Amino acid sequence: MKLTKQILIGAGLMLSLSCGSDFLDREPQQNITDTEYLKSLKDFQSAIFGGYDQMQSSNWYGRYFLLVPDVMGEDVKQNASANRAKEWAEYNGTFTNFIPEDVWKTIYEGINIANTMINAEYEPLESNKTEFNNILGQAYMLRAVGHFDLVRLYAQHYTYTADASHLGVPVVTAYDPMALPSRNTVAEVYTQVLSDLITAEDLMTIDPSNAGYFSKEAAQAMLSRVYLYMEDYENAEAKATDVIDSQKYELATAAAYPSMFLEGNSSEAIVEMVYSITDNPGSDHLGGMYKATGYGDYLPAKDLLDMMDDNDVRKTMFMSDPKLSGVYCCLRVNKYPSSGSQIGTDNIPVIRLSEVYLNRAEARARMNDFIGARSDLQLIRQRANPDAVPLTLTGDALTEEILKERRRELCFEGHRIFDITRNKQDMVREDCTSTICEVTYPNDRFILPIPDGETNANDNIDQNPDYY
């Protein structure tokens, strides 16, 4: 299809530009094959850097993929001046809006960078086979994360139908500029995601220099999340345990928590987007959507603030703003605090150890391992508040407390609407400054529309209900 063809060509162009200055002397980019620009281990290294660069984009982990799922929830409220992503906070977005279009294109471009690497006809030397396989494993994980993120945003959650047979997104695993793919089922998308993550887990055997790169444990951590969404609690628990038992990560201390993302590469960072003074999105950074020195469109809801004790270290994520008044008074989100010459240098979390513990806690609670679930939950609670009294909850009450802890711990990291929908809950805003204060489950508007650029280019792509 036309749009997919443009994405595929764009991916090839990015790879080519990263692999040498003689690109302009080569044949036109639409005719370039994998063998033209993936000839050496260095070329593959450059290619995977291009994949990470895609993930850093403001249309993926740099801003909108985290912002939209949170503004659709109840932990964030609109400021009076809210503009960007406002349509999704108010549940009245359309298929012509730029966010669905740009996010869709950016993620598929990342997927096709991975496809170009995975499908390249290249045989490494025996001396660098381990390193090559490690890079290839990162490509498989890039493809898995891309498909998983797309299916979460543009399709209903896995258990929306009993067999996950409802429409997902196109699974793209190879370059084909003439393809006119239809949407795979959600079950088929998840099958591809699991296959790629398991392959990545086996291939990645070298520990990365920092959390800016995928690793074996990163694949395991992501598997814990995917299995949890599938309600495969046994495997979710097992993969979370693999990460925890590796002993390569430990929860950040309470003292390190307030600046964990600004400084980056904390002891619990498994994967995060790394930004620096010379490589950052500037005013397009995620924190700018919350800070007074940025656009300041969104504020923390009292619903969330009231869930935290006064001495909870996570309250350091908020800062007072005397210019806010009335229903908007008086705090702003400061989880991503970069400003001034450091603007946009906060590292953005993809997955970290705190979530892995909470994934395991939830899986254990749902399997009736209440002792194990409480133990995991208590680690997160006591890191936040050393005075937190151990809980004795069991059953649904324990699961509900774990879900509340996810809200406290993972707020503003792009999880909220997915946690609401996979648990088949209504979205209810008690501190509501929007035109929409409640959305009942199930609802067609819990997901984004397929962008019109895609549906116009390919008659095989069906639009999501309520967006025709």
TIDO-998928 format. One record per residue (C-alpha): residue number from 1; residue in one letter; z, x, y. Coordinates in nm, 3 decimals, decimal comma. Layout:
<fipas>
FIPA;NUM;a;Z;X;Y
...
</fipas>
This chain:
<fipas>
FIPA;1;m;0,000;0,000;0,000
FIPA;2;k;-0,063;0,112;0,356
FIPA;3;l;0,296;0,171;0,462
FIPA;4;t;0,391;0,346;0,140
FIPA;5;k;0,080;0,562;0,173
FIPA;6;q;0,190;0,667;0,520
FIPA;7;i;0,535;0,750;0,388
FIPA;8;l;0,395;0,955;0,102
FIPA;9;i;0,163;1,150;0,330
FIPA;10;g;0,450;1,206;0,573
FIPA;11;a;0,665;1,345;0,295
FIPA;12;g;0,390;1,584;0,195
FIPA;13;l;0,344;1,692;0,555
FIPA;14;m;0,715;1,766;0,598
FIPA;15;l;0,714;1,972;0,280
FIPA;16;s;0,406;2,162;0,387
FIPA;17;l;0,542;2,246;0,731
FIPA;18;s;0,861;2,380;0,576
FIPA;19;c;0,678;2,611;0,337
FIPA;20;g;0,474;2,835;0,561
FIPA;21;s;0,290;2,883;0,889
FIPA;22;d;-0,055;2,874;0,727
FIPA;23;f;-0,045;2,496;0,677
FIPA;24;l;-0,304;2,430;0,948
FIPA;25;d;-0,553;2,648;0,758
FIPA;26;r;-0,526;2,429;0,450
FIPA;27;e;-0,712;2,115;0,356
FIPA;28;p;-0,616;1,787;0,532
FIPA;29;q;-0,264;1,675;0,444
FIPA;30;q;-0,375;1,353;0,272
FIPA;31;n;-0,558;1,567;0,014
FIPA;32;i;-0,285;1,820;-0,045
FIPA;33;t;-0,149;1,828;-0,398
FIPA;34;d;0,194;1,944;-0,514
FIPA;35;t;0,050;2,277;-0,624
FIPA;36;e;-0,070;2,345;-0,270
FIPA;37;y;0,277;2,381;-0,124
FIPA;38;l;0,527;2,409;-0,410
FIPA;39;k;0,438;2,750;-0,551
FIPA;40;s;0,769;2,934;-0,552
FIPA;41;l;1,143;2,889;-0,575
FIPA;42;k;1,162;2,937;-0,199
FIPA;43;d;0,923;2,646;-0,150
FIPA;44;f;1,151;2,419;-0,354
FIPA;45;q;1,450;2,538;-0,152
FIPA;46;s;1,266;2,446;0,168
FIPA;47;a;1,170;2,110;0,023
FIPA;48;i;1,525;2,006;-0,066
FIPA;49;f;1,637;2,108;0,283
FIPA;50;g;1,377;1,860;0,406
FIPA;51;g;1,540;1,596;0,190
FIPA;52;y;1,881;1,659;0,340
FIPA;53;d;1,723;1,648;0,683
FIPA;54;q;1,597;1,298;0,603
FIPA;55;m;1,949;1,189;0,507
FIPA;56;q;2,079;1,324;0,838
FIPA;57;s;1,848;1,095;1,033
FIPA;58;s;2,001;0,830;1,257
FIPA;59;n;1,808;0,582;1,041
FIPA;60;w;2,005;0,684;0,732
FIPA;61;y;2,347;0,851;0,719
FIPA;62;g;2,326;0,969;1,077
FIPA;63;r;2,397;0,621;1,210
FIPA;64;y;2,244;0,295;1,097
FIPA;65;f;2,305;0,300;0,722
FIPA;66;l;2,678;0,328;0,794
FIPA;67;l;2,689;0,119;1,109
FIPA;68;v;2,507;-0,195;0,990
FIPA;69;p;2,721;-0,261;0,679
FIPA;70;d;3,033;-0,226;0,893
FIPA;71;v;2,927;-0,444;1,186
FIPA;72;m;2,838;-0,712;0,932
FIPA;73;g;3,202;-0,710;0,820
FIPA;74;e;3,530;-0,803;0,985
FIPA;75;d;3,679;-0,460;1,059
FIPA;76;v;3,452;-0,414;1,361
FIPA;77;k;3,415;-0,642;1,662
FIPA;78;q;3,151;-0,640;1,931
FIPA;79;n;3,222;-0,511;2,277
FIPA;80;a;3,091;-0,723;2,564
FIPA;81;s;2,804;-0,476;2,611
FIPA;82;a;2,710;-0,458;2,240
FIPA;83;n;2,337;-0,414;2,195
FIPA;84;r;2,229;-0,187;1,908
FIPA;85;a;2,263;-0,360;1,567
FIPA;86;k;2,393;-0,669;1,743
FIPA;87;e;2,151;-0,890;1,547
FIPA;88;w;2,312;-0,787;1,221
FIPA;89;a;2,666;-0,834;1,351
FIPA;90;e;2,562;-1,187;1,452
FIPA;91;y;2,361;-1,254;1,135
FIPA;92;n;2,048;-1,354;1,324
FIPA;93;g;1,827;-1,049;1,269
FIPA;94;t;1,460;-1,084;1,179
FIPA;95;f;1,202;-0,891;0,978
FIPA;96;t;1,050;-0,761;1,304
FIPA;97;n;1,369;-0,583;1,409
FIPA;98;f;1,339;-0,204;1,423
FIPA;99;i;1,643;-0,128;1,207
FIPA;100;p;1,514;-0,271;0,874
FIPA;101;e;1,178;-0,105;0,939
FIPA;102;d;1,310;0,239;1,034
FIPA;103;v;1,576;0,255;0,763
FIPA;104;w;1,327;0,145;0,496
FIPA;105;k;1,069;0,405;0,600
FIPA;106;t;1,321;0,687;0,638
FIPA;107;i;1,477;0,638;0,296
FIPA;108;y;1,143;0,604;0,116
FIPA;109;e;1,028;0,923;0,288
FIPA;110;g;1,337;1,093;0,142
FIPA;111;i;1,259;0,949;-0,201
FIPA;112;n;0,907;1,082;-0,188
FIPA;113;i;1,022;1,430;-0,093
FIPA;114;a;1,226;1,413;-0,413
FIPA;115;n;0,927;1,277;-0,608
FIPA;116;t;0,705;1,560;-0,488
FIPA;117;m;0,957;1,811;-0,619
FIPA;118;i;1,029;1,632;-0,947
FIPA;119;n;0,661;1,586;-1,034
FIPA;120;a;0,539;1,928;-0,922
FIPA;121;e;0,361;2,139;-1,182
FIPA;122;y;0,570;2,451;-1,152
FIPA;123;e;0,726;2,668;-1,420
FIPA;124;p;1,007;2,892;-1,291
FIPA;125;l;1,064;3,245;-1,411
FIPA;126;e;1,332;3,274;-1,676
FIPA;127;s;1,539;3,479;-1,432
FIPA;128;n;1,560;3,197;-1,179
FIPA;129;k;1,547;2,894;-1,410
FIPA;130;t;1,912;2,806;-1,356
FIPA;131;e;1,871;2,813;-0,980
FIPA;132;f;1,549;2,612;-1,002
FIPA;133;n;1,713;2,350;-1,223
FIPA;134;n;1,999;2,326;-0,976
FIPA;135;i;1,752;2,251;-0,695
FIPA;136;l;1,566;2,004;-0,917
FIPA;137;g;1,896;1,831;-0,991
FIPA;138;q;1,948;1,787;-0,618
FIPA;139;a;1,604;1,623;-0,597
FIPA;140;y;1,698;1,377;-0,872
FIPA;141;m;2,019;1,294;-0,690
FIPA;142;l;1,832;1,250;-0,362
FIPA;143;r;1,603;0,999;-0,533
FIPA;144;a;1,899;0,820;-0,688
FIPA;145;v;2,092;0,792;-0,362
FIPA;146;g;1,780;0,667;-0,185
FIPA;147;h;1,713;0,388;-0,432
FIPA;148;f;2,081;0,295;-0,450
FIPA;149;d;2,112;0,273;-0,073
FIPA;150;l;1,796;0,063;-0,046
FIPA;151;v;1,899;-0,182;-0,317
FIPA;152;r;2,239;-0,229;-0,158
FIPA;153;l;2,096;-0,303;0,184
FIPA;154;y;1,788;-0,510;0,098
FIPA;155;a;1,902;-0,691;-0,218
FIPA;156;q;2,199;-0,894;-0,332
FIPA;157;h;2,471;-0,709;-0,525
FIPA;158;y;2,439;-0,628;-0,895
FIPA;159;t;2,635;-0,922;-1,034
FIPA;160;y;2,474;-1,181;-0,804
FIPA;161;t;2,297;-1,301;-1,117
FIPA;162;a;2,441;-1,266;-1,466
FIPA;163;d;2,177;-1,016;-1,576
FIPA;164;a;2,093;-0,863;-1,235
FIPA;165;s;1,744;-1,012;-1,269
FIPA;166;h;1,716;-1,099;-0,900
FIPA;167;l;1,481;-0,908;-0,672
FIPA;168;g;1,571;-0,554;-0,577
FIPA;169;v;1,341;-0,298;-0,414
FIPA;170;p;1,032;-0,112;-0,540
FIPA;171;v;1,121;0,179;-0,765
FIPA;172;v;0,898;0,467;-0,657
FIPA;173;t;0,891;0,770;-0,884
FIPA;174;a;0,547;0,919;-0,821
FIPA;175;y;0,291;0,978;-0,547
FIPA;176;d;0,022;0,711;-0,555
FIPA;177;p;-0,137;0,636;-0,215
FIPA;178;m;-0,324;0,338;-0,362
FIPA;179;a;-0,017;0,171;-0,514
FIPA;180;l;0,074;-0,185;-0,421
FIPA;181;p;0,411;-0,214;-0,592
FIPA;182;s;0,612;-0,530;-0,626
FIPA;183;r;0,988;-0,540;-0,608
FIPA;184;n;1,170;-0,436;-0,922
FIPA;185;t;1,473;-0,633;-1,034
FIPA;186;v;1,814;-0,508;-0,930
FIPA;187;a;1,882;-0,423;-1,295
FIPA;188;e;1,570;-0,204;-1,306
FIPA;189;v;1,666;-0,027;-0,985
FIPA;190;y;2,015;0,047;-1,114
FIPA;191;t;1,870;0,173;-1,442
FIPA;192;q;1,660;0,423;-1,247
FIPA;193;v;1,957;0,523;-1,030
FIPA;194;l;2,175;0,587;-1,336
FIPA;195;s;1,901;0,784;-1,510
FIPA;196;d;1,846;1,007;-1,209
FIPA;197;l;2,216;1,067;-1,149
FIPA;198;i;2,280;1,154;-1,514
FIPA;199;t;1,983;1,393;-1,508
FIPA;200;a;2,113;1,546;-1,185
FIPA;201;e;2,459;1,586;-1,335
FIPA;202;d;2,314;1,789;-1,623
FIPA;203;l;2,085;2,005;-1,408
FIPA;204;m;2,326;2,102;-1,131
FIPA;205;t;2,541;2,386;-1,266
FIPA;206;i;2,589;2,597;-0,952
FIPA;207;d;2,872;2,518;-0,711
FIPA;208;p;2,736;2,464;-0,357
FIPA;209;s;2,849;2,670;-0,061
FIPA;210;n;2,974;2,357;0,116
FIPA;211;a;2,973;1,977;0,099
FIPA;212;g;2,637;1,960;0,268
FIPA;213;y;2,469;2,001;-0,071
FIPA;214;f;2,472;1,791;-0,387
FIPA;215;s;2,658;1,917;-0,692
FIPA;216;k;2,747;1,818;-1,046
FIPA;217;e;3,069;1,662;-0,921
FIPA;218;a;2,877;1,483;-0,645
FIPA;219;a;2,661;1,316;-0,909
FIPA;220;q;2,973;1,219;-1,102
FIPA;221;a;3,138;1,080;-0,791
FIPA;222;m;2,830;0,874;-0,709
FIPA;223;l;2,818;0,751;-1,068
FIPA;224;s;3,176;0,629;-1,029
FIPA;225;r;3,061;0,421;-0,732
FIPA;226;v;2,749;0,287;-0,903
FIPA;227;y;2,935;0,189;-1,219
FIPA;228;l;3,204;0,019;-1,010
FIPA;229;y;2,937;-0,190;-0,836
FIPA;230;m;2,799;-0,281;-1,180
FIPA;231;e;3,150;-0,382;-1,295
FIPA;232;d;3,123;-0,122;-1,571
FIPA;233;y;3,482;-0,022;-1,521
FIPA;234;e;3,515;0,203;-1,824
FIPA;235;n;3,238;0,433;-1,705
FIPA;236;a;3,353;0,411;-1,343
FIPA;237;e;3,697;0,530;-1,450
FIPA;238;a;3,553;0,807;-1,669
FIPA;239;k;3,326;0,951;-1,399
FIPA;240;a;3,598;0,938;-1,136
FIPA;241;t;3,826;1,122;-1,378
FIPA;242;d;3,560;1,390;-1,431
FIPA;243;v;3,560;1,461;-1,057
FIPA;244;i;3,938;1,459;-1,023
FIPA;245;d;3,993;1,672;-1,333
FIPA;246;s;3,747;1,934;-1,208
FIPA;247;q;4,022;2,033;-0,961
FIPA;248;k;3,754;2,143;-0,714
FIPA;249;y;3,880;1,900;-0,450
FIPA;250;e;4,213;1,787;-0,318
FIPA;251;l;4,312;1,518;-0,072
FIPA;252;a;4,315;1,641;0,285
FIPA;253;t;4,664;1,671;0,429
FIPA;254;a;4,794;1,423;0,682
FIPA;255;a;4,784;1,701;0,942
FIPA;256;a;4,415;1,769;0,873
FIPA;257;y;4,318;1,401;0,864
FIPA;258;p;4,263;1,332;1,238
FIPA;259;s;3,993;1,599;1,274
FIPA;260;m;3,861;1,591;0,917
FIPA;261;f;3,508;1,485;1,010
FIPA;262;l;3,476;1,679;1,334
FIPA;263;e;3,569;2,005;1,163
FIPA;264;g;3,388;1,910;0,843
FIPA;265;n;3,402;2,049;0,490
FIPA;266;s;3,757;1,937;0,431
FIPA;267;s;3,925;1,992;0,096
FIPA;268;e;3,823;1,641;-0,014
FIPA;269;a;3,462;1,643;0,106
FIPA;270;i;3,230;1,602;-0,193
FIPA;271;v;2,911;1,521;-0,001
FIPA;272;e;2,875;1,485;0,373
FIPA;273;m;2,602;1,522;0,628
FIPA;274;v;2,666;1,850;0,811
FIPA;275;y;2,591;1,868;1,182
FIPA;276;s;2,634;2,162;1,420
FIPA;277;i;2,596;2,257;1,784
FIPA;278;t;2,230;2,342;1,721
FIPA;279;d;2,152;2,069;1,464
FIPA;280;n;2,284;1,729;1,563
FIPA;281;p;2,160;1,386;1,672
FIPA;282;g;2,320;1,408;2,016
FIPA;283;s;2,366;1,065;2,172
FIPA;284;d;2,230;0,902;1,857
FIPA;285;h;2,533;1,007;1,651
FIPA;286;l;2,740;0,745;1,471
FIPA;287;g;3,051;0,807;1,681
FIPA;288;g;2,857;0,723;1,995
FIPA;289;m;2,838;0,362;1,881
FIPA;290;y;3,216;0,342;1,909
FIPA;291;k;3,319;0,586;2,183
FIPA;292;a;3,344;0,510;2,553
FIPA;293;t;3,154;0,833;2,621
FIPA;294;g;2,869;0,698;2,406
FIPA;295;y;2,730;0,348;2,386
FIPA;296;g;3,069;0,203;2,295
FIPA;297;d;2,915;-0,111;2,146
FIPA;298;y;3,179;-0,172;1,878
FIPA;299;l;3,558;-0,178;1,863
FIPA;300;p;3,819;-0,186;1,586
FIPA;301;a;3,928;-0,540;1,500
FIPA;302;k;4,295;-0,631;1,510
FIPA;303;d;4,257;-0,757;1,153
FIPA;304;l;4,220;-0,394;1,046
FIPA;305;l;4,476;-0,247;1,285
FIPA;306;d;4,741;-0,494;1,166
FIPA;307;m;4,694;-0,368;0,810
FIPA;308;m;4,826;-0,023;0,903
FIPA;309;d;5,191;0,070;0,950
FIPA;310;d;5,290;0,233;1,277
FIPA;311;n;5,331;0,575;1,114
FIPA;312;d;5,007;0,556;0,915
FIPA;313;v;4,811;0,876;0,990
FIPA;314;r;4,492;0,671;0,996
FIPA;315;k;4,605;0,518;1,324
FIPA;316;t;4,510;0,850;1,481
FIPA;317;m;4,151;0,732;1,432
FIPA;318;f;4,198;0,506;1,733
FIPA;319;m;4,235;0,595;2,099
FIPA;320;s;4,346;0,389;2,396
FIPA;321;d;4,094;0,288;2,659
FIPA;322;p;4,251;0,139;2,975
FIPA;323;k;3,913;0,002;3,079
FIPA;324;l;3,919;-0,246;2,791
FIPA;325;s;4,088;-0,576;2,865
FIPA;326;g;4,130;-0,930;2,740
FIPA;327;v;4,000;-0,990;2,387
FIPA;328;y;3,855;-0,637;2,387
FIPA;329;c;4,183;-0,462;2,466
FIPA;330;c;4,277;-0,184;2,413
FIPA;331;l;4,158;0,062;2,147
FIPA;332;r;3,841;0,241;2,045
FIPA;333;v;3,738;0,400;1,717
FIPA;334;n;3,784;0,776;1,726
FIPA;335;k;3,712;0,865;1,363
FIPA;336;y;3,413;1,067;1,481
FIPA;337;p;3,557;1,235;1,792
FIPA;338;s;3,287;1,483;1,897
FIPA;339;s;3,211;1,483;2,268
FIPA;340;g;3,094;1,704;2,550
FIPA;341;s;2,919;2,016;2,427
FIPA;342;q;3,005;1,916;2,070
FIPA;343;i;2,853;1,568;2,088
FIPA;344;g;2,709;1,461;1,752
FIPA;345;t;2,869;1,743;1,553
FIPA;346;d;3,097;1,527;1,340
FIPA;347;n;3,020;1,552;0,969
FIPA;348;i;2,932;1,210;0,828
FIPA;349;p;3,082;1,128;0,486
FIPA;350;v;2,860;1,027;0,197
FIPA;351;i;3,135;1,036;-0,065
FIPA;352;r;3,477;1,198;-0,067
FIPA;353;l;3,775;1,233;-0,299
FIPA;354;s;3,973;0,949;-0,139
FIPA;355;e;3,704;0,704;-0,245
FIPA;356;v;3,689;0,850;-0,594
FIPA;357;y;4,064;0,787;-0,638
FIPA;358;l;4,018;0,432;-0,509
FIPA;359;n;3,720;0,378;-0,739
FIPA;360;r;3,936;0,483;-1,033
FIPA;361;a;4,229;0,276;-0,914
FIPA;362;e;4,016;-0,038;-0,894
FIPA;363;a;3,851;0,027;-1,230
FIPA;364;r;4,191;0,083;-1,393
FIPA;365;a;4,340;-0,228;-1,237
FIPA;366;r;4,053;-0,441;-1,364
FIPA;367;m;4,101;-0,292;-1,713
FIPA;368;n;4,474;-0,378;-1,695
FIPA;369;d;4,586;-0,014;-1,670
FIPA;370;f;4,829;-0,106;-1,396
FIPA;371;i;5,038;0,213;-1,419
FIPA;372;g;4,733;0,435;-1,376
FIPA;373;a;4,595;0,218;-1,098
FIPA;374;r;4,923;0,222;-0,906
FIPA;375;s;4,945;0,600;-0,943
FIPA;376;d;4,602;0,652;-0,788
FIPA;377;l;4,669;0,400;-0,513
FIPA;378;q;5,001;0,558;-0,428
FIPA;379;l;4,841;0,898;-0,370
FIPA;380;i;4,625;0,753;-0,094
FIPA;381;r;4,908;0,543;0,050
FIPA;382;q;5,157;0,830;0,065
FIPA;383;r;4,908;1,073;0,216
FIPA;384;a;4,863;0,820;0,496
FIPA;385;n;5,232;0,735;0,519
FIPA;386;p;5,491;0,950;0,335
FIPA;387;d;5,738;0,660;0,362
FIPA;388;a;5,514;0,420;0,172
FIPA;389;v;5,728;0,252;-0,093
FIPA;390;p;5,584;0,265;-0,448
FIPA;391;l;5,432;-0,065;-0,552
FIPA;392;t;5,512;-0,264;-0,864
FIPA;393;l;5,216;-0,502;-0,841
FIPA;394;t;5,005;-0,598;-1,142
FIPA;395;g;4,699;-0,812;-1,209
FIPA;396;d;4,502;-0,967;-0,926
FIPA;397;a;4,771;-0,879;-0,673
FIPA;398;l;4,727;-0,509;-0,749
FIPA;399;t;4,348;-0,532;-0,730
FIPA;400;e;4,374;-0,708;-0,395
FIPA;401;e;4,600;-0,432;-0,262
FIPA;402;i;4,351;-0,167;-0,374
FIPA;403;l;4,074;-0,350;-0,190
FIPA;404;k;4,291;-0,357;0,122
FIPA;405;e;4,349;0,016;0,086
FIPA;406;r;3,973;0,066;0,073
FIPA;407;r;3,950;-0,113;0,408
FIPA;408;r;4,214;0,112;0,560
FIPA;409;e;4,087;0,437;0,411
FIPA;410;l;3,710;0,393;0,421
FIPA;411;c;3,670;0,199;0,745
FIPA;412;f;3,369;0,295;0,960
FIPA;413;e;3,211;0,480;0,665
FIPA;414;g;2,961;0,207;0,579
FIPA;415;h;3,134;0,033;0,287
FIPA;416;r;3,263;-0,298;0,415
FIPA;417;i;2,984;-0,552;0,360
FIPA;418;f;2,918;-0,408;0,014
FIPA;419;d;3,284;-0,445;-0,084
FIPA;420;i;3,282;-0,803;0,046
FIPA;421;t;2,973;-0,908;-0,145
FIPA;422;r;3,036;-0,732;-0,476
FIPA;423;n;3,376;-0,903;-0,485
FIPA;424;k;3,210;-1,237;-0,402
FIPA;425;q;3,425;-1,294;-0,095
FIPA;426;d;3,367;-1,475;0,230
FIPA;427;m;3,341;-1,267;0,547
FIPA;428;v;3,608;-1,398;0,782
FIPA;429;r;3,673;-1,249;1,127
FIPA;430;e;4,015;-1,336;1,264
FIPA;431;d;3,967;-1,114;1,570
FIPA;432;c;3,621;-1,242;1,650
FIPA;433;t;3,418;-1,166;1,962
FIPA;434;s;3,086;-1,252;1,801
FIPA;435;t;2,887;-1,574;1,787
FIPA;436;i;2,953;-1,569;1,411
FIPA;437;c;3,311;-1,558;1,287
FIPA;438;e;3,268;-1,657;0,922
FIPA;439;v;2,996;-1,623;0,660
FIPA;440;t;3,061;-1,785;0,325
FIPA;441;y;2,964;-1,629;-0,008
FIPA;442;p;2,697;-1,647;-0,141
FIPA;443;n;2,470;-1,611;0,155
FIPA;444;d;2,109;-1,502;0,203
FIPA;445;r;2,209;-1,326;0,526
FIPA;446;f;2,439;-1,076;0,356
FIPA;447;i;2,129;-0,857;0,311
FIPA;448;l;1,854;-0,733;0,540
FIPA;449;p;1,494;-0,858;0,537
FIPA;450;i;1,209;-0,657;0,396
FIPA;451;p;1,042;-0,519;0,713
FIPA;452;d;0,724;-0,694;0,820
FIPA;453;g;0,535;-0,364;0,821
FIPA;454;e;0,585;-0,362;0,445
FIPA;455;t;0,509;-0,726;0,370
FIPA;456;n;0,200;-0,719;0,595
FIPA;457;a;0,063;-0,414;0,414
FIPA;458;n;0,132;-0,530;0,059
FIPA;459;d;0,091;-0,886;-0,064
FIPA;460;n;0,292;-0,798;-0,376
FIPA;461;i;0,613;-0,759;-0,177
FIPA;462;d;0,818;-1,078;-0,161
FIPA;463;q;1,037;-1,141;0,142
FIPA;464;n;1,408;-1,216;0,108
FIPA;465;p;1,509;-1,583;0,136
FIPA;466;d;1,591;-1,714;0,485
FIPA;467;y;1,374;-1,447;0,647
FIPA;468;y;1,032;-1,612;0,607
</fipas>
